[in-house]
Amino acid sequence: MSSASAVADVGVAAGWGVVGGARAVATLQRMVAAERVPHALLIVGPAQVGKSRVALGLARALNCLAPAEGEATPVVPCGQCRACQCIDAGAHADVEIVAPGGLCRVAEHDHRHSRSIGICAIRRLEMAAIIQPYEGRRRVYILDPADALTAEAADAFLKTLEEPPAAVTFLLVTSRPALLPETVRSRCRSVTVAPLAVKELAAWLEAEQGLAADEARMLAQGARGRVGAALAELREGDPRARQRAQREEIRRLCAAGRAERFAYAEALAGRRGQVDNALLALEGWIDWWRDMLLSEAGCEDGIRDQEEWRERESASHRYAPAQICKFLGELHRTRELIRQGVSARLALEALLVDVPAPRESADNGRTEGGP
């Protein structure tokens, strides 16, 4: 695929303010065109893939003031009318994002540091949702992330999903749908926002962000096709330098003792938004061990940063392929456990106990400074 065609494919959903997500947007556009948007949609996909932008795009489409001739509701919102601009600014009377730390029914409650959406917030939503739209065609409530609902709040919200008010659409955004009760999920139509192909994202990064081809490819690979993850890396500074620093940390921890590894798990899981931090860190570990396996197999063309690998991994052939494959399986298993709600700290600690020992130390089962 050429860079030009890749960028063209990425632009399919651009009218919704989304880079990529074309299939999800096309599905929603068909619903809008047929005026058959369900009262509740579950918008799922990996973290930083653009789910929130898709939800806002739908909110704009449902309330845009400038439909094309013959359209009751615009399939592609104009982005210029007062409604579209207010929604983007978070100032539309009929579109609200319900998130941890938001408003609730009890004025005395202080949720500023909360990481969950409690029943008091859902009670407030229930009262607001029965009011007719004030300035738009539909009220739209975006629960983001929906998996932050407490068990009590999810049970209370279920009653609203079973008997939804008129002219209201609920959009539940999550990268971890397994954390939502099946009773809630079953009452929502599910739409998946998938990552871009790495080649498509790399082409977009070259064309729109001005990156060199090799840097765009490396960034797109590390982001696994997720535009939000790639842009976040760019905002943090030099992506190549950040990747190399992360790999240096992984090398250090592979040779460290259990106390240091547990301290790493505690520090990572104790940060604000610790689940996303843990999942992003695991992606770095998976990439490093995958590159180690490619090196062992003589397939270094597939390594993300070949120059850095040659400079820093001169002793890369230290692990038996069976060791690497087994630990890669444990990495993927740990990532899935965290997605399903297992404590990030406990899952990381269990994983880091059994980091493989290099082959030169296999006779005594210990690495220098290891457990």
Disulfide bonds with the S-S distance in Angstrom:
none
